Structures are given as C-alpha cells and as structure tokens.
C-alpha cells in the first residue's frame, strides 16, 4: 500500500503531459490526447486504480498504433 501514491502521481503526470502534448501538437489522434487527459485526472481521484489500469491499456494502444505506422513506411520502401 505504500507505493500507491507514487504510482498514482507518476501515472497522472505522464498521462496529463501525454494528453496535453497530443492535443496541442498532434502526432497521434486527438481522441488519444483527450482520453489521456481524462485518465490523468482520474488517476488522482478515488477511482485512481481504474484510471491506472485504463492508462496501461492506452499505452498499449499507442504502442500498437506506432507499430502499425512504422510498418506502413517499410512496406512501401520494399515494394
């Protein structure tokens, strides 16, 4: 139980900075940015555990999107 507060604050800081960066600069779909902002705020509420789990799911989705984008460039280059 001693590590919940540092995890919650770290996840909230990461998700808020990710969300603000995506909404402001682009690079990823806007829905990811707004979802990250909402989950960042939820991470410091009593529902923080669910915000933390949803944040991990969002990070996995971003990884999949990044892998799909990197595959697009290599397929065109080899054709």
N, C-alpha and C positions, 0 to 999 in steps of 0.2 A: 504494500500500500504506500510505501514511501516514495515510489517513483512515479506515481500518477501525475502529480503536479508538474514535474519537469517534462514529462511526455506530453501533457496537455498543452503546456505553454509552447513547447517546441513545435508541436504539430500545428497549433494555432498560428504561430509566427510564419511557419513555412507555407501553410495554405493561404493565409492572407496576403503574403508577399507574392505568391504564385498567382493568385486571383487578380490582384491589382496590376501586376505586370502584364498578364494576358489581356485584360480588359483595355489597358492603356496602350500597349504596343502591338498587340496581335501575336501572330506566330502560331497560335493554337486557336481552335474555335472559341467564340465568345461564351458559349454555354459552359465550357470548362472553367473559364475565369469566374463567372458568376457562381457556379457551383462551389468552386474553391473558396470564394469569399463567404458564402453561407456556411460551409463546413468549418471554416476557420473560426467564425463567430460561435458556431455550435460547439466547438471543441472546448471552450472555456465556460460553458453552461453546465448544469447538472446532467444534461444529455451528452456530455463530452465523450463518453465511451463509444456511443454510436457515431458521433462525429469523427472520432479517431478511426473506427473501422471503415466508415464511408470514405475517409481521406485515403486510407490504404487502397481501397478499391479505385478511387480516382487516379492515384499514382499508377496503378496497374493499367488503367485505360490509357493514360498518357503514354506509357511505355509501348503499348500495342500500337497506338496511333503513330508513334515515332518509328517503330519498326516497319509499319506499312508504308510510311512516307519514304524511308530510306530504301526500301525495295523497289519503289517506283523509279527512282533515278538509275539504279543499276540495270533494270530490265531494258530500259531504253538505250543505255550505252552499249549493251552487248548485242542488240538486235541488228 
